[in-house]
Amino acid sequence: MKKIDLVELIDCLNDEQIPFSEHCQMLDQFMVYCQTITDVEADVTFDAFAPDTHLPSGMAINPQSAAQCVSDYHRTIGFIRASFTAVEQLLTDKKSDDSSDNTSPNSLNLLYAGCGPYATLMLALIVKFQNSSIHFYLLDIHQSALDSVQILLDHFYIPDEIYSFYNKDACVFVPPIKFDLIVAETMQKALEQEPQFQLTANLSQYLTTDGVFIPQSINLQLALMYWKQELDVSKRNKAKQNKTDTTQFERLKVGEVMCLTKNTTQNWLAKKVEADQTAYLDFALFYTPKLETQVNYDFVILTQIQLFKNHYLEEYDSDLTLPTKLHDVSPAQSESQYQLKYELGSYPRFELVLIR
């Protein structure tokens, strides 16, 4: 098998003039190549017998499922572009700082939390920037994932001195240093199941003053819509590799739920409530407008992700931004009051309760 050129890969993924279909083919080739080198086969093993790790703060998906995430194309391309942009900005800022104070240049410290077996969002960056005074830290709860990444780094002749591994739970990890950039994608739609919230709350404390956290913000809204109808349209669009235009749908906005950033997580945690051995975040009450009796709207959590600067994942771009139906309270009742909670713990999720 011909050795893949990761510098060419990242340059191509950053080129928005190249058709999306070609980007998808490149990522498919990357996944097959990594499978061949590491013997870790990408596989969607979302079943009761999947070897996932259940943490106190959410589920860490197994290495095979993590490898399969490569094929969530918009997600992978978006995170790689955002990380590349952030690294270039940090290097530019560091160069300016070094020249102004006449001190010897210090390395930038970059952490990739939940790197999985292919280090998908960072591997090409490591190859491209291996001579740029950057130290890369790769963290995963699964030692087998780190072993796989080690095989890839050796395969691409990456010097040992520019990277380190942490076999840790990112939600409670206390690093010995602060980082200039943290990249972490340990999430599902509507921040359910996986520990992105708790991970962000913990690791954001270990950023430098001007440090960057990717994703930069995760924005959640509560809305009323015809969930199944929209989902069917989005599936047809995805099959044709077309984006889904949400302006074509009939929706009613109920309210803003959360904007999760490196600066807001501690504020949200301050609102934590514990009852019946369950910890959760309490949100304000939400009210539904007067609805026509024949209309059956679904309650849905909408997710939009700002990865970094102008790099976004919009609704339906990725599995991470699929609208999430709140089944227990759908269809919505007219002129009613609801209480929204975000349950923390081993299976994070939103719960909406009818008050009156």
Secondary structure as UniProt FT lines:
FT   HELIX           6..13
FT   TURN            16..17
FT   HELIX           20..38
FT   TURN            48..49
FT   STRAND          53..55
FT   TURN            56..57
FT   STRAND          58..60
FT   HELIX           63..68
FT   HELIX           69..71
FT   HELIX           73..101
FT   STRAND          108..113
FT   TURN            116..122
FT   HELIX           123..128
FT   TURN            129..131
FT   STRAND          134..139
FT   HELIX           143..155
FT   TURN            156..157
FT   HELIX           160..162
FT   STRAND          163..166
FT   TURN            170..172
FT   STRAND          179..184
FT   HELIX           189..191
FT   HELIX           196..203
FT   HELIX           204..206
FT   STRAND          207..214
FT   STRAND          217..225
FT   HELIX           227..239
FT   TURN            240..241
FT   HELIX           246..248
FT   STRAND          251..260
FT   TURN            262..264
FT   HELIX           265..269
FT   TURN            270..271
FT   STRAND          272..275
FT   TURN            276..277
FT   STRAND          278..287
FT   TURN            293..294
FT   STRAND          298..308
FT   TURN            309..310
FT   STRAND          311..313
FT   TURN            315..317
FT   HELIX           319..321
FT   STRAND          324..325
FT   HELIX           327..329
FT   TURN            334..335
FT   STRAND          337..343
FT   STRAND          349..354
//
